[in-house]
């Protein structure tokens, strides 16, 4: 089974969303990517349709933008 991917940039909104998300979804079903520390994943996030963080890309490719921490342009 393909994992969901949770992208964030480490801001307080993102960290809060990560904690809440990991309380709902088992850690083995979601990969957490911190774009602030792993900028090499920004293009991957953009290609998946991420416009802002925090965002959850589901295994089926749908993107759920959660609240608003920063635009992907700001993360760059």
C-alpha positions as CSV (number, residue, x, y, z in Angstrom):
1,X,0.0,0.0,0.0
2,X,1.3,3.4,-1.0
3,X,1.8,5.9,1.9
4,X,0.3,9.3,2.2
5,X,2.8,12.1,2.4
6,X,2.5,15.0,4.8
7,X,4.5,18.1,3.7
8,X,5.2,20.9,6.1
9,X,7.8,23.7,6.7
10,X,8.2,23.6,10.5
11,X,6.0,26.6,11.3
12,X,3.7,26.4,14.4
13,X,0.7,25.8,12.2
14,X,2.5,22.9,10.5
15,X,3.8,21.4,13.7
16,X,0.3,21.5,15.2
17,X,-1.2,19.8,12.1
18,X,1.5,17.1,12.1
19,X,0.8,16.2,15.7
20,X,-3.0,16.1,15.1
21,X,-2.5,14.1,11.9
22,X,-0.3,11.5,13.5
23,X,-2.9,11.0,16.1
24,X,-5.4,10.1,13.4
25,X,-3.2,8.1,10.9
26,X,-0.8,5.4,12.0
27,X,2.9,6.5,11.4
28,X,3.5,3.5,9.1
29,X,0.8,4.9,6.7
30,X,2.2,8.4,6.3
31,X,5.6,9.8,5.4
32,X,6.4,13.2,7.0
33,X,8.5,15.6,4.9
34,X,9.8,18.8,6.4
35,X,10.4,21.1,3.4
36,X,12.3,23.6,5.6
37,X,15.1,21.1,6.2
38,X,14.8,19.0,3.0
39,X,14.4,21.5,0.2
40,X,15.2,18.8,-2.3
41,X,11.6,17.6,-1.9
42,X,10.0,20.9,-2.8
43,X,9.8,20.0,-6.5
44,X,8.3,16.7,-5.6
45,X,5.6,18.5,-3.5
46,X,4.9,20.9,-6.3
47,X,4.5,18.0,-8.8
48,X,2.0,16.4,-6.5
49,X,-0.1,19.6,-6.5
50,X,0.9,21.1,-3.1
51,X,0.3,24.8,-3.2
52,X,0.8,25.6,0.5
53,X,1.8,23.8,3.6
54,X,0.8,22.0,5.7
55,X,-0.6,19.6,3.1
56,X,-1.4,15.9,2.9
57,X,-1.0,14.1,-0.3
58,X,-3.2,11.0,-0.2
59,X,-2.1,7.6,-1.7
60,X,-4.6,8.2,-4.5
61,X,-3.0,11.5,-5.4
62,X,-5.6,13.9,-3.9
63,X,-4.1,16.8,-2.1
64,X,-5.6,18.1,1.2
65,X,-4.4,21.6,2.1
66,X,-4.7,21.9,5.8
67,X,-5.1,25.3,7.3
68,X,-2.4,27.7,5.9
69,X,1.1,28.0,7.2
70,X,3.0,29.1,4.1
71,X,2.7,29.1,0.3
72,X,5.1,26.7,-1.5
73,X,6.7,29.9,-3.0
74,X,7.5,31.1,0.5
75,X,9.0,27.8,1.4
76,X,11.4,28.0,-1.6
